[in-house]
Amino acid sequence: MTFRSIFLVACFGLLSADGFSQTSTTSAGQGGLVLDRGWQTPIQGGSATIKDLGVLLSPFARPSINTDAVPNLEIYQGITYLMPLEEAQSKLGLAQKVTSKNKVVCPGFPKDSFFHYAFDGNFEGHFNKLYIVTDRADQVVAIQLVSESPKIGSNDAPYSPTDWHAYNFINSRTKATKRLWIEHKLYYPYRSTWQEYRTSPSSHRDVGNLNIIRIDTLLLNPDLTSSGYRGSNWKALEAVRLYLPKPIMELILHCTNLPKR
């Protein structure tokens, strides 16, 4: 290796085949979560998205840095937390070749640490894309489903305006105009099904002890009536379903509380 090569590696790190540096990483050890060395660097801007994440996740977790493995924590259909990407692909029957690796740049997520791989297909009946989200070592940390042309009944959409800003955290998408509405619904596993989380019922189980949640999101054009409510000709624009394990919820909440630069 020439002196120039040594200098470039020292300054910038070696690049993998996909173009992402592999030298600036930190891990809890073999089998743990692998993050970029600068993962706690706050991302400038994105305060509305950070607020959304804090409101959504705070009932289920507290800010924490836990990079240890959590054996047998299932995220989605047999996919467990920190399972290698190739094993997850095989488990889900995703035969298509991975063609792109994209960084998760959403404010509130650990900086330069998470990536997503997209797969086309038919998932859970009406989602046309599945995203496997990984850490820097290509270990699974979350699963997201997306329907780009959702067909959802009117009962699944709100009747009055909502105050959410972000509707797709993995792809870092936010509504471009106040005219659009976003609806988030939270679910947690209960017995053999998913139970919707509501703040009012006193009979709620202790959601702080959960290991996984599901966030169902709908972006819609409400066709506003003169009184400001959703009209009869409203349109669903995108539906998203995010499966998020507790260690990642804790990490995100830690990042949302980092001091601004």
Number of C-alpha atoms within 10 A of each C-alpha: 5 7 7 9 11 12 11 12 13 11 9 12 15 17 12 10 7 10 9 15 17 14 15 16 16 17 16 13 11 9 17 19 27 23 22 21 15 14 18 20 16 19 20 9 11 15 15 15 22 22 17 19 21 22 11 17 20 14 13 18 22 18 19 15 14 15 18 16 17 18 11 12 17 17 24 19 9 13 24 20 26 27 22 18 20 13 13 20 17 11 12 12 9 15 9 10 8 12 9 10 15 15 19 21 18 21 23 26 26 26 21 22 24 27 23 24 18 17 20 13 13 13 13 8 8 17 22 17 17 23 19 22 23 27 25 22 20 20 25 26 27 25 22 25 23 23 21 15 14 19 14 13 8 14 7 12 21 17 14 13 17 13 11 19 23 24 24 23 20 23 16 14 13 18 16 9 8 12 12 18 24 26 20 19 15 18 17 19 16 11 7 6 9 13 14 16 18 11 8 7 8 7 6 10 11 9 15 12 10 15 20 22 24 23 18 21 22 23 23 22 16 24 16 18 11 8 8 12 14 21 16 11 11 14 19 22 17 19 24 23 21 23 19 21 23 24 24 24 25 20 21 24 26 19 25 25 14 13 9 11 8
